[in-house]
Amino acid sequence: MNNPKPETPAPSQLSDAASLDAAADQAIAACGGDARALLIANEFLEREMEEQVSRG
């Protein structure tokens, strides 16, 4: 049986703590539930942003 995913409210509709929880849930879901993949993706994005800032 196909169980649809519950809709996550938009971050603007939540308190700060709930917004962070929702954002974390969305990020983990985007990586297929693999927290390690999320950490790797985050590291990649941090390095890319540092390169952009250093270039001006």
N, C-alpha and C positions, 0 to 999 in steps of 0.2 A: 504494500500500500504506500502511496506517495504522500508524505507529510510535508506540507509547505513550511518554509522557514517563517518564523514570526517576524513581522516588520519591526525594524528598529527606528524609534522616533528620531527626528532630526536633532542634532546636537543643540540647536538653538532653543529647543523645547524642553531641555533638561537642566538640572542643577549642574554646577561645575563638576562635582564628583561623579554624578551619573553620566555626564557628557564624556568624561575621560574613560569611564567604563565602556560606554557605547563605542567610542572611537577605538579602544583596544579590541573589543569584540569584532568590530568591522575589519580591523587590520589583520587579526588572526584568521578570520574567515576568508579574507582576500588571499591569504597564503595557504588556503586549503586546510586550516586548522593546525598547521605545522609551525610551532613557535620558533623552531630553529631557522626555518626559512624566513620567518618574519625578522629575526635578528640579523640575518645575512642581508636581507633587503634593506633594512634600516641602516646598516653600516655602509652599504653601497651608496645610499642616498645622502648620508652625511658626508662622505668623501666627495661626492659629486658637488654638493653645495659648497663645501670648502674650496674646491677648485674654482667654482664660479665667483665666489667672493674674492679670492686671491687674484683673479684676473681683472676684477673691477667691473 
